[in-house]
């Protein structure tokens, strides 16, 4: 399926491969609050690099890998360290996947790359600021795992169940089950190819989706019970303060704003939605979703406040009270969407 690969990837693939071939020990990571595209990208790349004879380490990054992802092939080998806990002198190359900003390597401290460490960023977020020494950013791909698939084709990597499972699950989730913008006939061709290597694809999906906790349900109840609508009914915003998490004994790991915002988007007339949770006092995480990404580009909305993402799905963290954060987001939305 090489004819469907983007010209940018065809251009960058041999350059990236040359850097990989020079390296002996390679570091990979998962971004903060990792989703399956982050974890799947890291694990698929690990298996591919090992085919090329490289020593590869995947670190979990800032966050615990969700239990719902632990059946992904290779997940149990992820090292429980964040970027600041790694001895970077042990690595020749750091390949940074599915991360639009340096802060997506770690939010716990300032991220610095030693001069001796090669850095390659491979990403599909249009908000990517090209922070690595070598960057491959193609926003035409709806999932980072799809970029990796095309790179693997060009590199001559042999697909197997381990690589295919991780590429599939990352693509399945980041496309919203193949319904988000960017999904096309090429996407389905790749998916059909990947599925041919996976012994039980339905098991791969259901083990992830049927893994909710009582705390997750409690968060969803709190989030859906506190929604306000703005901009003439076009923008819906859910907020959950830190005090509510404490009162209901909801763990931060159960506060899935992405799940809430995706569900809110199913409401007719709500063209832009956001779910916000105060993860700790004066640290507020937002997940944005857009039904009409051409008219309501949420990557620009999040980007205007230091976040980023895609036109149809973006994220943001604000270090202020949840009331201040809510006022700022609503104000920016009114200004940007002129409603």
Buried (B, 14 or more C-beta within 10 A) or exposed (E): EEEEBBEBBEEBBEEBBEBBEEBEEBBBBBBBBBBBBBBBBBBBBBBBBBBBEBBBBBBBBBBEBBEBBBBBBBBEEBBEBBBBEBEBEEBBBBBBBBBBBBBBBBBBEEBEBEEEBBBBBBBBBBBBBEBBBBBBBBBBBBBBBBBBBBBBBBBEBEBEBBBBBBBBBBBBBBBBEEEBBBBEEBBEEBBEBBEEBBEEBEEBBEBBEEBBBEBBEBBBEBBBEBBEBBBEEBBBBBBBBBEBBEEBEBEBBBBBBBBBBBBBBEEEEBBBBBBBBBBEEBBBBBBBBBBEBEEBBBBBBBBBBEBBBBBBBBBBBBEBBBEEBBEBBBEBBEEBBEB
